[in-house]
Amino acid sequence: MNIGFLEFDLFDFLDIFLVAILLYYVYRLVKGTVAINIFIGIVLVYLIWKLTQLLQMEMLSNILGQFIGVGMFALIVVFQQEIRKFLLLIGSTQLARKSKLFRKLNLSSSNQIELGYLESIINACDKMGRSNTGALIVIKRNNSLDFVKNTGDQMNIEVNRPILESIFFKNSTLHDGAVIIEDNIITATRVILPVSNERNIPLRFGLRHRAAIGITEKTDAIALVVSEENGQISYIKNGEFNIYEDTNDLVAKIKEDLS
């Protein structure tokens, strides 16, 4: 297909389409963070660079070209958290299973997974919240959590509400640290999680919340935190707090994320 003096074929369309998808996912990763301003700035500088090339402004084009070339190394440092998330997304063996298209076509076996145990987890969190009992629960998705499980006590207990309440009971020897849950099984307790160094976390959130953010930054796991101060349940995914309306909505959101 010819558009004036431009030649446009299928491969040009595919090139533009793939670049658009890449930019979309990069935008999703940095949206809501301070990195979004840097991302927008980089896009603007790149567009100006291309404009100077088109207008044959050689001096300015060379300066911007050198800036972009050297700046790529700086971006690795600036966007290290976002790059890690992006690589986790790309490297996930269940990326296709998470696609809405695959779910609608019922081509994914994940629809068969029984996630009824999530209600037991949320009911336990709700009851602990009413008594201001602090809790930190990490639920595995695709990435291995062995590197943090080794810091705690290995377990092999089926998930249920009384067990979770007894683990996080204030006088229990197991209440410190996090609980790891994998496929309806509590596999570790008293786990020490990596703490996020993100400075934008409000001061009202303590070490439990920072640990939950830290593990969800480094892996694709999801985390539930029950605040010891106000009993509020926080749902954290991809290093961010996720809003929900009530416990039923929370269960639905977690089921969707796990399936």
KENU-115998 format. One record per residue (C-alpha): residue number from 1; residue in three letters; x, y negated, z negated. Coordinates in steps of 0.5 Angstrom, whole numbers, plus 500, padded with zeros to 3 digits. Layout:
residues N
 resi resn  xx  yy  zz
  NUM  ALA   X   Y   Z
...
end
This chain:
residues 259
 resi resn  xx  yy  zz
    1  MET 500 500 500
    2  ASN 503 493 502
    3  ILE 501 487 498
    4  GLY 504 481 502
    5  PHE 511 482 502
    6  LEU 511 487 496
    7  GLU 511 495 498
    8  PHE 507 498 492
    9  ASP 507 506 492
   10  LEU 505 511 487
   11  PHE 512 511 484
   12  ASP 511 504 482
   13  PHE 505 505 479
   14  LEU 507 511 475
   15  ASP 513 507 473
   16  ILE 509 501 471
   17  PHE 504 506 467
   18  LEU 509 509 463
   19  VAL 513 502 461
   20  ALA 506 500 459
   21  ILE 505 506 455
   22  LEU 512 505 452
   23  LEU 510 498 450
   24  TYR 504 500 447
   25  TYR 506 505 442
   26  VAL 512 501 440
   27  TYR 507 495 439
   28  ARG 503 500 434
   29  LEU 509 502 430
   30  VAL 511 495 429
   31  LYS 504 492 428
   32  GLY 503 489 421
   33  THR 510 489 420
   34  VAL 515 483 420
   35  ALA 518 487 426
   36  ILE 512 484 430
   37  ASN 515 477 431
   38  ILE 522 480 433
   39  PHE 519 485 438
   40  ILE 515 479 441
   41  GLY 521 475 441
   42  ILE 525 480 445
   43  VAL 519 481 450
   44  LEU 519 473 451
   45  VAL 527 473 452
   46  TYR 526 479 457
   47  LEU 521 476 461
   48  ILE 525 469 461
   49  TRP 531 473 463
   50  LYS 527 476 469
   51  LEU 524 469 471
   52  THR 531 466 471
   53  GLN 534 472 476
   54  LEU 528 471 480
   55  LEU 529 464 481
   56  GLN 537 465 482
   57  MET 539 461 476
   58  GLU 545 465 475
   59  MET 548 461 469
   60  LEU 542 462 465
   61  SER 541 469 467
   62  ASN 548 471 466
   63  ILE 547 468 459
   64  LEU 541 472 457
   65  GLY 543 478 460
   66  GLN 549 478 456
   67  PHE 545 477 450
   68  ILE 540 482 451
   69  GLY 546 487 453
   70  VAL 549 486 446
   71  GLY 543 485 442
   72  MET 541 492 444
   73  PHE 546 495 438
   74  ALA 543 490 433
   75  LEU 536 492 435
   76  ILE 538 499 432
   77  VAL 539 496 426
   78  VAL 533 491 425
   79  PHE 528 497 428
   80  GLN 531 503 424
   81  GLN 525 505 421
   82  GLU 521 504 427
   83  ILE 526 508 431
   84  ARG 525 513 426
   85  LYS 518 513 426
   86  PHE 518 513 434
   87  LEU 523 519 434
   88  LEU 518 523 429
   89  LEU 512 522 434
   90  ILE 516 524 440
   91  GLY 519 530 437
   92  SER 513 532 433
   93  THR 511 539 436
   94  GLN 504 538 435
   95  LEU 503 531 439
   96  ALA 499 534 444
   97  ARG 494 537 438
   98  LYS 493 530 436
   99  SER 491 527 442
  100  LYS 483 525 442
  101  LEU 483 528 449
  102  PHE 485 535 447
  103  ARG 480 535 441
  104  LYS 474 533 445
  105  LEU 476 538 450
  106  ASN 477 543 445
  107  LEU 483 546 447
  108  SER 487 545 441
  109  SER 487 551 435
  110  SER 487 545 430
  111  ASN 480 545 430
  112  GLN 479 552 427
  113  ILE 483 550 421
  114  GLU 480 550 414
  115  LEU 481 544 411
  116  GLY 476 545 405
  117  TYR 481 544 400
  118  LEU 482 537 401
  119  GLU 475 536 397
  120  SER 478 539 391
  121  ILE 484 534 392
  122  ILE 480 528 392
  123  ASN 475 530 387
  124  ALA 481 531 382
  125  CYS 484 524 384
  126  ASP 477 521 383
  127  LYS 477 524 376
  128  MET 484 522 374
  129  GLY 483 515 377
  130  ARG 477 515 372
  131  SER 481 516 366
  132  ASN 487 512 369
  133  THR 492 518 370
  134  GLY 497 517 374
  135  ALA 498 522 380
  136  LEU 503 522 386
  137  ILE 501 528 392
  138  VAL 504 529 398
  139  ILE 501 533 404
  140  LYS 505 536 409
  141  ARG 503 535 416
  142  ASN 509 537 421
  143  ASN 515 535 419
  144  SER 519 539 414
  145  LEU 519 537 406
  146  ASP 524 542 404
  147  PHE 529 536 403
  148  VAL 525 533 397
  149  LYS 522 540 395
  150  ASN 529 542 393
  151  THR 529 536 388
  152  GLY 523 539 384
  153  ASP 520 546 381
  154  GLN 518 551 386
  155  MET 511 553 386
  156  ASN 506 558 390
  157  ILE 499 556 387
  158  GLU 493 555 391
  159  VAL 490 548 390
  160  ASN 484 547 386
  161  ARG 482 541 382
  162  PRO 483 544 375
  163  ILE 490 545 377
  164  LEU 492 538 379
  165  GLU 489 535 373
  166  SER 493 540 369
  167  ILE 499 538 372
  168  PHE 498 530 372
  169  PHE 496 531 365
  170  LYS 500 526 361
  171  ASN 502 531 356
  172  SER 504 536 361
  173  THR 512 537 363
  174  LEU 510 537 370
  175  HIS 507 530 371
  176  ASP 513 526 372
  177  GLY 514 526 380
  178  ALA 510 528 386
  179  VAL 506 535 388
  180  ILE 508 537 395
  181  ILE 502 541 398
  182  GLU 502 545 404
  183  ASP 497 549 407
  184  ASN 492 549 401
  185  ILE 498 551 397
  186  ILE 502 547 392
  187  THR 509 549 393
  188  ALA 513 544 389
  189  THR 512 540 383
  190  ARG 516 534 379
  191  VAL 519 532 386
  192  ILE 523 526 387
  193  LEU 522 522 393
  194  PRO 526 517 397
  195  VAL 523 510 394
  196  SER 522 505 400
  197  ASN 526 499 400
  198  GLU 521 495 404
  199  ARG 520 488 401
  200  ASN 513 486 403
  201  ILE 510 491 398
  202  PRO 506 487 393
  203  LEU 509 487 386
  204  ARG 503 490 383
  205  PHE 505 497 386
  206  GLY 510 501 382
  207  LEU 515 506 383
  208  ARG 509 511 385
  209  HIS 507 507 391
  210  ARG 514 506 393
  211  ALA 516 513 393
  212  ALA 509 515 397
  213  ILE 511 509 402
  214  GLY 518 512 402
  215  ILE 516 519 404
  216  THR 511 517 409
  217  GLU 516 513 412
  218  LYS 521 518 413
  219  THR 516 524 415
  220  ASP 510 524 418
  221  ALA 507 527 411
  222  ILE 501 523 408
  223  ALA 501 521 401
  224  LEU 495 520 395
  225  VAL 497 515 389
  226  VAL 493 515 383
  227  SER 494 508 379
  228  GLU 496 509 372
  229  GLU 494 502 371
  230  ASN 487 501 374
  231  GLY 485 508 377
  232  GLN 485 506 384
  233  ILE 486 511 389
  234  SER 491 509 395
  235  TYR 492 513 401
  236  ILE 498 512 405
  237  LYS 500 514 412
  238  ASN 506 512 416
  239  GLY 509 507 410
  240  GLU 502 503 410
  241  PHE 496 503 406
  242  ASN 490 506 409
  243  ILE 483 503 408
  244  TYR 477 507 406
  245  GLU 470 506 404
  246  ASP 469 511 399
  247  THR 471 518 397
  248  ASN 467 521 403
  249  ASP 470 517 408
  250  LEU 477 518 405
  251  VAL 476 526 406
  252  ALA 474 525 413
  253  LYS 480 520 414
  254  ILE 485 525 411
  255  LYS 481 531 415
  256  GLU 482 527 422
  257  ASP 489 526 420
  258  LEU 491 533 419
  259  SER 487 536 424
end
